[in-house]
């Protein structure tokens, strides 16, 4: 009816178990300087009490794997475990409303065991830590002793706090937590530490994961929600990599970033855990920023990808990388980026209609945006770049059009833009705030091999040039409908290899010269006043004899 207190160098409790009406205390009292491989506490059966306290040294604490119903440790009020330069292995359920496990570096035991907290499985039963509130207070090995530790646990916890001693600094090992909760209960994670090892947290259940603190860690960080949407509402910072995954959608409302020289990427994936859910969208509501040499990969395998814009339509939450931003979705993509290289694709008809790609990029001057393999299966593509854009692969499938705008730089066509049967629009200019005068005027450049494939083309720029800075005559040879507005003085001159319709062809100071090698030329909406700035300007149509 009272309590049980056991203190010895080694404690080995048999399978019949121990029960106390009040408290159970187990202490492995290993002397300083003891040899390796001695001491420790082994539990082979159930422990039941109001409060359980365990202090382990030497070989640590081991709970043998057994039937979880009979082999569990159950503390009605609290379980406190102090591992002094030792580890703990749990083979059955450990249950208490309040669990505190401390990795304490205060022992002077020679060759102390690796500090670790591990749940194991015998193939039938697995160890689990079950609690309303659990604290893991972690530490590194003592100076000069032991190997790196680890935390690898299965849990059923409502709130978990990961912390360290106030003067410890950064941990040097990995932390893996697989949590599961029934119903709509939410798993709250309170992380107050950093580690050079990777931190991986998975929660299974409809309630999802709630972060109660910002996370700033030197190693990698992975958060996975199975059976629920992953809502990131706190700042995440990593010195290695960040992975956010869910089978039911992801919302990023706290800034996500890598520090400089990080070794990995930022990966955000919805729909890859178990079967894809019905609400697999990814919403970027705060900046997502990789380090100087790494990329960002965002995938929505059963939904779309969006980022927040203000009332004027300007992105306020951008996906940023000096390297590559990769976007993949079955639905539409509409995001702001700060990218050196952009790859994007929509692969299906999520939502029952066309799935478009809309990108607003503001990469800095002198760098610009490289569009590398941006495609839709059935939808339009609109790309706006602040400081120039190079096209290395861009196509719109189905009924999709393509629009490329460079506000303060050139558009370079290094490969063909494909909008087969539809329209390609190229704009290399921007207006001042008055909406009338031009702030910047760029050029469109490209060789004949990079000519767009489309039913119609419309461009507005300082001019269209080939690789030798000569006026291009070959960029539209096989496009039947052409609109053009040259903003800088000079001719509009090109060759048509088929019947061609000219619409709204304009120059500010120059001739319009069209050479047709076959078919006819029809001018439907030519405003000659816009091309005749003096009496020498004239329309010239040359047909081969």
C-alpha positions as CSV (number, residue, x, y, z in Angstrom):
1,X,0.0,0.0,0.0
2,X,3.0,2.3,0.4
3,X,5.9,3.0,-1.9
4,X,8.9,1.1,-3.3
5,X,12.5,2.4,-3.2
6,X,15.3,0.3,-4.8
7,X,18.9,1.5,-4.9
8,X,21.8,-0.7,-6.2
9,X,24.6,-0.7,-8.6
10,X,22.4,-2.9,-10.9
11,X,18.7,-3.5,-10.7
12,X,17.0,-6.3,-12.7
13,X,13.2,-6.6,-12.1
14,X,11.6,-9.9,-13.0
15,X,8.5,-10.4,-15.2
16,X,6.0,-10.5,-12.4
17,X,6.2,-6.7,-12.0
18,X,5.9,-4.2,-9.2
19,X,3.0,-2.1,-8.0
20,X,2.8,0.6,-5.3
21,X,-0.1,2.7,-4.1
22,X,2.1,5.8,-4.0
23,X,5.6,6.0,-5.5
24,X,8.3,3.8,-7.0
25,X,11.9,4.9,-7.1
26,X,14.7,3.0,-8.9
27,X,18.3,4.3,-8.6
28,X,21.4,2.8,-10.2
29,X,24.0,4.0,-7.8
30,X,27.1,3.4,-9.8
31,X,30.3,4.9,-8.3
32,X,32.4,7.4,-10.2
33,X,35.2,5.8,-12.2
34,X,33.3,2.4,-12.5
35,X,34.3,0.2,-15.3
36,X,32.2,0.1,-18.5
37,X,29.4,-2.4,-19.0
38,X,28.2,-2.5,-15.4
39,X,25.3,-0.9,-13.6
40,X,22.0,0.0,-15.1
41,X,18.3,-0.9,-14.7
42,X,16.4,-3.6,-16.5
43,X,12.6,-4.0,-16.2
44,X,11.0,-7.2,-17.5
45,X,7.4,-6.7,-16.2
46,X,4.9,-4.0,-15.4
47,X,5.5,-1.1,-13.0
48,X,2.5,0.7,-11.6
49,X,2.3,3.6,-9.1
50,X,1.1,7.2,-8.7
51,X,4.6,8.5,-9.4
52,X,7.6,6.7,-10.8
53,X,11.2,8.0,-10.6
54,X,14.1,6.3,-12.4
55,X,17.8,7.2,-12.2
56,X,20.0,5.1,-14.4
57,X,23.8,5.0,-14.9
58,X,26.2,2.7,-16.6
59,X,24.5,0.5,-19.2
60,X,21.3,2.6,-18.8
61,X,17.7,1.7,-18.6
62,X,16.1,-1.2,-20.5
63,X,12.4,-2.1,-20.7
64,X,12.1,-5.6,-22.2
65,X,9.7,-6.0,-25.1
66,X,6.6,-7.9,-24.0
67,X,2.8,-7.8,-24.2
68,X,2.1,-4.0,-24.0
69,X,-1.0,-4.7,-21.9
70,X,1.0,-6.5,-19.1
71,X,4.5,-5.2,-19.6
72,X,3.8,-1.5,-19.5
73,X,5.0,1.2,-17.1
74,X,2.1,3.2,-15.8
75,X,2.4,6.2,-13.6
76,X,-1.0,7.8,-12.7
77,X,0.5,11.3,-12.0
78,X,4.1,11.5,-13.4
79,X,7.1,9.6,-14.6
80,X,10.6,11.2,-14.2
81,X,13.6,9.6,-15.7
82,X,17.2,10.8,-15.2
83,X,19.7,9.1,-17.5
84,X,23.2,10.0,-16.3
85,X,25.5,9.5,-19.2
86,X,23.4,6.6,-20.2
87,X,20.5,5.7,-22.5
88,X,17.0,4.3,-22.3
89,X,15.4,1.6,-24.4
90,X,11.6,1.0,-24.2
91,X,10.1,-2.2,-25.5
92,X,6.5,-1.8,-24.3
93,X,4.1,1.1,-23.5
94,X,5.2,3.7,-21.0
95,X,2.2,5.8,-19.9
96,X,1.7,8.8,-17.7
97,X,0.0,12.2,-18.0
98,X,3.4,13.8,-17.4
99,X,6.7,12.3,-18.6
100,X,10.1,14.0,-18.2
101,X,13.2,12.2,-19.6
102,X,16.5,13.9,-19.0
103,X,19.9,13.0,-20.6
104,X,22.1,14.2,-17.8
105,X,25.9,14.7,-18.5
106,X,26.8,15.0,-14.8
107,X,28.1,11.4,-14.3
108,X,31.8,10.7,-14.2
109,X,31.5,7.1,-15.3
110,X,34.3,5.9,-17.5
111,X,33.3,5.1,-21.1
112,X,29.7,6.0,-20.5
113,X,27.1,4.4,-22.8
114,X,25.9,6.5,-25.8
115,X,23.1,8.7,-24.6
116,X,20.0,7.7,-26.4
117,X,16.2,7.4,-26.0
118,X,14.8,4.6,-28.2
119,X,11.6,2.7,-28.5
120,X,12.0,-0.8,-30.1
121,X,9.8,-3.5,-31.5
122,X,10.1,-7.3,-31.2
123,X,8.1,-7.7,-34.4
124,X,4.8,-8.1,-32.4
125,X,4.8,-5.3,-29.9
126,X,6.5,-1.9,-29.9
127,X,7.5,0.5,-27.3
128,X,5.5,3.7,-27.1
129,X,5.7,6.8,-24.9
130,X,2.1,7.8,-24.1
131,X,1.4,11.2,-22.4
132,X,-0.5,14.4,-22.3
133,X,2.7,16.3,-21.8
134,X,6.2,15.0,-22.3
135,X,9.6,16.8,-21.9
136,X,12.8,15.5,-23.4
137,X,15.7,17.4,-21.9
138,X,18.7,16.4,-24.0
139,X,22.5,16.7,-23.8
140,X,25.6,15.6,-25.6
141,X,28.2,13.1,-24.3
142,X,30.5,14.1,-21.5
143,X,33.8,15.6,-22.7
144,X,36.0,12.8,-24.0
145,X,33.6,10.0,-23.3
146,X,31.1,7.9,-25.3
147,X,29.7,8.1,-28.8
148,X,27.1,10.4,-30.2
149,X,23.6,9.7,-29.0
150,X,20.2,9.5,-30.7
151,X,16.5,9.9,-30.1
152,X,14.2,7.6,-32.0
153,X,10.8,7.1,-30.5
154,X,7.2,6.1,-31.1
155,X,4.8,8.2,-29.1
156,X,1.2,9.1,-28.5
157,X,1.7,12.5,-27.0
158,X,-0.5,15.6,-27.0
159,X,2.3,18.1,-26.3
160,X,6.0,17.5,-26.5
161,X,8.8,19.8,-25.5
162,X,12.3,19.3,-26.8
163,X,14.9,21.2,-24.8
164,X,18.4,21.2,-23.5
165,X,20.3,22.4,-20.5
166,X,20.6,26.2,-20.6
167,X,24.4,26.2,-21.1
168,X,24.6,23.2,-23.4
169,X,24.7,24.7,-26.8
170,X,24.0,22.6,-29.9
171,X,23.4,18.8,-29.8
172,X,25.3,16.5,-32.1
173,X,22.9,13.8,-32.9
174,X,19.6,13.1,-34.7
175,X,16.1,13.2,-33.3
176,X,13.3,11.1,-34.9
177,X,9.7,11.2,-33.5
178,X,6.8,9.3,-34.8
179,X,3.7,10.4,-33.0
180,X,0.1,9.2,-33.5
181,X,-3.1,10.6,-32.0
182,X,-6.7,9.5,-32.4
183,X,-9.6,11.7,-33.5
184,X,-9.0,15.4,-34.0
185,X,-6.5,15.8,-31.2
186,X,-3.6,18.1,-32.3
187,X,0.0,17.3,-31.7
188,X,1.7,20.4,-30.2
189,X,5.5,20.5,-30.7
190,X,7.6,22.9,-28.5
191,X,11.2,22.9,-29.8
192,X,13.7,24.8,-27.7
193,X,17.0,23.3,-29.0
194,X,19.3,23.0,-32.0
195,X,21.2,20.0,-33.3
196,X,23.7,19.3,-36.0
197,X,21.9,16.0,-36.5
198,X,18.6,15.9,-38.4
199,X,15.3,16.5,-36.6
200,X,12.4,14.5,-38.1
201,X,8.9,14.7,-36.7
202,X,5.9,12.8,-38.0
203,X,2.3,12.9,-36.7
204,X,-0.4,10.5,-37.8
205,X,-4.0,11.7,-37.1
206,X,-6.7,14.1,-38.1
207,X,-5.5,16.9,-35.7
208,X,-2.2,17.6,-37.4
209,X,0.9,19.3,-36.0
210,X,0.9,22.7,-34.1
211,X,4.2,24.5,-33.5
212,X,4.2,26.5,-30.3
213,X,7.7,28.0,-30.9
214,X,10.0,28.9,-33.8
215,X,12.5,26.3,-34.8
216,X,16.1,27.2,-35.5
217,X,18.4,24.2,-35.9
218,X,21.9,23.6,-37.3
219,X,20.9,20.3,-38.9
220,X,18.1,19.2,-41.1
221,X,14.4,19.6,-40.2
222,X,11.5,17.4,-41.5
223,X,7.9,17.8,-40.5
224,X,5.3,15.3,-41.8
225,X,1.5,15.2,-41.2
226,X,-0.3,12.0,-42.2
227,X,-4.1,12.2,-42.3
228,X,-4.2,15.9,-41.9
229,X,-3.2,19.2,-43.4
230,X,0.3,20.5,-42.3
231,X,0.0,24.1,-41.0
232,X,3.3,25.8,-40.5
233,X,2.6,28.9,-38.4
234,X,6.0,29.5,-36.9
235,X,9.4,30.5,-38.3
236,X,11.6,27.5,-39.4
237,X,15.3,27.9,-40.0
238,X,17.8,25.2,-40.8
239,X,21.5,25.0,-41.5
240,X,21.1,21.9,-43.7
241,X,17.7,21.2,-45.2
242,X,13.9,21.5,-44.6
243,X,11.2,19.0,-45.7
244,X,7.5,19.7,-45.1
245,X,5.2,16.8,-46.2
246,X,1.5,16.0,-45.9
247,X,-1.1,13.9,-47.7
248,X,-3.8,16.6,-47.2
249,X,-2.4,20.0,-48.1
250,X,0.2,22.4,-46.6
251,X,-0.1,26.0,-45.5
252,X,3.1,27.9,-44.8
253,X,2.3,31.0,-42.6
254,X,5.7,31.3,-41.0
255,X,8.9,32.2,-42.8
256,X,10.9,29.1,-43.9
257,X,14.6,29.5,-44.7
258,X,18.0,27.9,-44.9
259,X,21.1,29.5,-43.6
260,X,24.0,30.2,-46.0
261,X,26.0,27.2,-47.2
262,X,23.3,24.7,-46.3
263,X,23.9,21.3,-47.8
264,X,20.3,20.5,-48.8
265,X,17.2,22.0,-50.3
266,X,13.8,23.1,-49.1
267,X,11.2,20.5,-50.1
268,X,7.5,21.0,-49.7
269,X,5.3,18.1,-50.8
270,X,1.6,17.5,-50.5
271,X,0.1,14.2,-51.6
272,X,3.1,11.9,-51.3
273,X,2.3,10.5,-47.9
274,X,0.0,7.4,-48.2
275,X,-2.8,8.0,-50.8
276,X,-3.2,11.6,-52.0
277,X,-5.9,13.5,-50.2
278,X,-8.8,15.5,-51.7
279,X,-7.5,18.8,-50.5
280,X,-3.9,18.7,-51.5
281,X,-3.2,22.4,-52.2
282,X,0.0,24.1,-51.1
283,X,-0.4,27.7,-49.9
284,X,2.7,29.9,-49.4
285,X,1.6,32.8,-47.1
286,X,5.1,33.7,-45.9
287,X,8.5,33.8,-47.6
288,X,10.3,30.5,-48.4
289,X,14.0,31.2,-48.9
290,X,16.8,28.8,-49.6
291,X,20.6,29.4,-49.1
292,X,22.8,30.8,-51.8
293,X,23.6,27.5,-53.5
294,X,20.5,25.4,-52.9
295,X,17.0,25.1,-54.4
296,X,13.4,25.0,-53.4
297,X,11.0,22.2,-54.6
298,X,7.3,22.6,-54.1
299,X,4.9,19.8,-55.2
300,X,1.1,19.5,-54.9
301,X,0.3,16.1,-56.4
302,X,-3.4,16.4,-55.9
303,X,-3.9,20.2,-56.0
304,X,-2.5,23.6,-56.8
305,X,0.3,25.9,-55.5
306,X,-0.4,29.5,-54.6
307,X,1.3,32.4,-52.8
308,X,-0.1,35.4,-51.2
309,X,-0.6,38.7,-53.2
310,X,-1.6,42.1,-52.0
311,X,-4.6,44.1,-53.3
312,X,-2.6,45.3,-56.3
313,X,-1.7,41.7,-57.2
314,X,1.9,42.0,-56.2
315,X,3.3,38.8,-54.4
316,X,4.0,39.4,-50.7
317,X,5.2,35.8,-50.0
318,X,7.9,34.7,-52.5
319,X,9.7,31.4,-53.0
320,X,13.3,32.4,-53.3
321,X,16.5,30.7,-54.5
322,X,19.7,31.9,-56.1
323,X,19.7,28.4,-57.6
324,X,16.5,26.6,-58.8
325,X,12.9,26.8,-57.9
326,X,10.9,23.7,-59.0
327,X,7.1,23.7,-58.9
328,X,5.0,20.7,-59.7
329,X,1.2,20.4,-59.4
330,X,-1.8,18.7,-60.8
331,X,-3.8,21.9,-60.4
332,X,-2.8,25.5,-61.2
333,X,0.3,27.3,-60.0
334,X,0.1,31.0,-59.1
335,X,3.2,32.1,-57.1
336,X,5.7,34.9,-56.7
337,X,9.4,33.8,-56.9
338,X,12.9,35.2,-56.7
339,X,14.6,32.6,-58.7
340,X,17.7,32.2,-60.9
341,X,16.3,29.1,-62.6
342,X,12.6,28.2,-62.8
343,X,11.1,24.8,-63.5
344,X,7.4,24.3,-63.3
345,X,4.7,21.9,-64.5
346,X,1.0,21.2,-64.2
347,X,0.4,17.5,-65.0
348,X,-3.4,17.0,-64.8
349,X,-6.9,18.5,-64.7
350,X,-7.4,18.9,-61.0
351,X,-10.5,20.9,-60.5
352,X,-12.0,19.8,-63.8
353,X,-10.6,22.6,-66.0
354,X,-7.5,24.1,-67.4
355,X,-4.5,24.3,-65.0
356,X,-2.5,27.4,-65.6
357,X,1.0,28.5,-64.5
358,X,1.4,32.2,-63.4
359,X,4.8,33.3,-62.2
360,X,5.8,36.8,-60.9
361,X,9.6,36.8,-60.5
362,X,11.8,39.6,-59.1
363,X,15.3,38.2,-59.3
364,X,17.9,41.1,-59.1
365,X,19.4,43.0,-61.9
366,X,22.4,41.3,-63.7
367,X,21.0,37.9,-62.9
368,X,17.5,37.6,-64.3
369,X,15.3,34.5,-64.6
370,X,16.1,31.4,-66.6
371,X,12.9,29.5,-67.6
372,X,14.0,25.9,-67.9
373,X,11.3,23.3,-68.7
374,X,8.0,25.0,-67.8
375,X,5.1,23.1,-69.1
376,X,1.3,22.7,-68.8
377,X,-0.7,19.7,-69.9
378,X,-3.8,21.8,-70.4
379,X,-3.4,25.4,-69.5
380,X,-1.8,28.8,-70.2
381,X,1.5,30.1,-68.9
382,X,2.2,33.6,-67.8
383,X,5.7,34.6,-66.7
384,X,6.6,38.1,-65.5
385,X,10.3,38.8,-64.7
386,X,11.5,42.1,-63.2
387,X,15.0,41.9,-64.7
388,X,15.2,39.9,-67.9
389,X,14.3,36.4,-68.8
390,X,15.9,33.6,-70.8
391,X,13.7,30.8,-72.3
392,X,15.3,27.4,-72.2
393,X,12.1,25.4,-72.4
394,X,8.5,26.6,-72.3
395,X,5.3,25.1,-73.6
396,X,1.5,25.3,-73.0
397,X,-0.7,22.3,-73.7
398,X,-4.3,22.0,-74.7
399,X,-5.9,25.4,-75.2
400,X,-3.1,27.3,-73.4
401,X,-1.5,30.5,-74.5
402,X,2.0,31.7,-73.4
403,X,2.8,35.3,-72.2
404,X,6.3,36.3,-71.2
405,X,6.9,39.8,-69.8
406,X,10.3,41.3,-68.9
407,X,9.9,44.6,-67.0
408,X,13.5,45.8,-67.0
409,X,15.5,43.6,-69.3
410,X,15.6,41.5,-72.5
411,X,13.7,38.4,-73.4
412,X,16.2,35.9,-74.8
413,X,14.8,32.9,-76.7
414,X,17.3,30.1,-76.4
415,X,14.7,27.5,-77.4
416,X,11.3,27.5,-78.9
417,X,8.2,28.6,-77.0
418,X,5.4,26.2,-77.9
419,X,1.8,27.2,-77.8
420,X,0.7,25.0,-80.7
421,X,-2.6,26.3,-82.1
422,X,-2.6,29.3,-79.7
423,X,-0.9,32.6,-79.0
424,X,2.5,33.6,-77.8
425,X,2.8,37.1,-76.3
426,X,6.2,38.7,-75.6
427,X,6.5,42.0,-73.7
428,X,9.8,43.6,-72.9
429,X,8.9,47.0,-71.3
430,X,7.3,48.6,-68.3
431,X,5.4,51.8,-67.7
432,X,6.0,54.5,-65.2
433,X,3.4,55.1,-62.5
434,X,1.5,57.3,-65.0
435,X,0.7,54.3,-67.1
436,X,1.7,56.2,-70.2
437,X,5.4,56.8,-70.4
438,X,7.9,54.0,-70.4
439,X,10.2,53.2,-67.4
440,X,12.3,50.6,-69.3
441,X,12.4,49.1,-72.8
442,X,14.1,45.8,-73.5
443,X,14.7,43.7,-76.6
444,X,13.7,40.2,-77.8
445,X,16.6,38.1,-79.1
446,X,16.7,34.7,-80.7
447,X,17.9,32.6,-83.6
448,X,15.6,31.0,-86.2
449,X,16.0,27.6,-84.3
450,X,14.3,29.2,-81.3
451,X,11.3,30.5,-83.3
452,X,8.0,30.1,-81.3
453,X,5.5,27.5,-82.4
454,X,2.1,29.0,-82.3
455,X,-0.9,30.1,-84.3
456,X,-0.3,33.8,-83.4
457,X,2.4,35.9,-82.0
458,X,2.2,39.4,-80.4
459,X,5.3,41.3,-79.2
460,X,6.0,44.7,-77.7
461,X,9.7,45.6,-77.2
462,X,12.6,47.8,-78.4
463,X,13.0,45.4,-81.3
464,X,13.5,41.8,-82.2
465,X,17.1,40.8,-83.0
466,X,19.2,37.7,-83.8
467,X,22.4,36.6,-82.1
468,X,24.4,39.1,-84.1
469,X,22.2,42.0,-83.0
470,X,20.8,42.3,-86.5
471,X,17.0,42.8,-86.9
472,X,15.6,39.3,-86.9
473,X,14.0,38.2,-90.2
474,X,13.4,34.6,-89.2
475,X,11.7,34.5,-85.8
476,X,8.1,34.2,-87.1
477,X,8.5,32.3,-90.4
478,X,5.8,29.8,-89.6
479,X,3.4,31.8,-87.6
480,X,0.2,32.8,-89.5
481,X,-0.9,35.8,-87.4
482,X,1.5,38.5,-86.2
483,X,1.1,41.6,-84.1
484,X,4.1,43.8,-83.3
485,X,5.0,47.1,-81.7
486,X,8.6,48.3,-81.9
487,X,9.1,50.9,-79.1
488,X,12.6,52.0,-80.2
489,X,13.4,53.6,-83.6
490,X,14.0,51.0,-86.3
491,X,12.3,48.7,-88.8
492,X,10.1,45.8,-88.2
493,X,11.4,43.3,-90.7
494,X,10.6,39.6,-91.0
495,X,10.1,36.7,-93.4
496,X,6.9,34.7,-93.7
497,X,6.9,31.2,-95.3
498,X,3.1,31.0,-95.5
499,X,0.0,33.2,-95.8
500,X,0.2,35.7,-93.0
501,X,-2.2,38.1,-91.3
502,X,-0.7,41.2,-89.9
503,X,-2.5,42.8,-86.9
504,X,-1.7,46.1,-85.2
505,X,1.9,46.4,-86.6
506,X,3.5,49.6,-85.3
507,X,6.8,51.3,-85.3
508,X,7.8,54.6,-83.6
509,X,10.3,55.5,-86.4
510,X,11.0,52.9,-89.0
511,X,9.6,50.9,-91.9
512,X,7.6,47.7,-91.8
513,X,9.2,45.2,-94.2
514,X,7.6,41.8,-94.7
515,X,9.1,39.2,-97.2
516,X,6.7,36.4,-98.1
517,X,8.2,33.3,-99.6
518,X,4.7,31.7,-100.1
519,X,1.1,32.6,-99.8
520,X,-0.4,36.0,-99.3
521,X,-0.2,38.8,-96.8
522,X,-3.4,40.3,-95.3
523,X,-3.3,43.5,-93.1
524,X,-6.4,43.6,-91.0
525,X,-5.7,46.2,-88.3
526,X,-2.7,48.3,-89.4
527,X,-2.8,51.8,-87.9
528,X,-0.6,53.5,-90.5
529,X,-0.6,56.8,-88.5
530,X,1.3,55.0,-85.8
531,X,4.0,54.1,-88.2
532,X,4.2,57.3,-90.2
533,X,6.2,59.7,-88.1
534,X,7.4,61.5,-91.2
535,X,6.7,61.4,-94.9
536,X,9.5,58.9,-95.6
537,X,7.7,56.1,-93.6
538,X,5.8,53.7,-95.8
539,X,4.4,50.3,-96.0
540,X,6.5,47.9,-98.1
541,X,5.3,44.5,-99.2
542,X,7.7,42.4,-101.2
543,X,6.5,39.3,-103.0
544,X,8.9,36.9,-104.8
545,X,8.5,36.8,-108.6
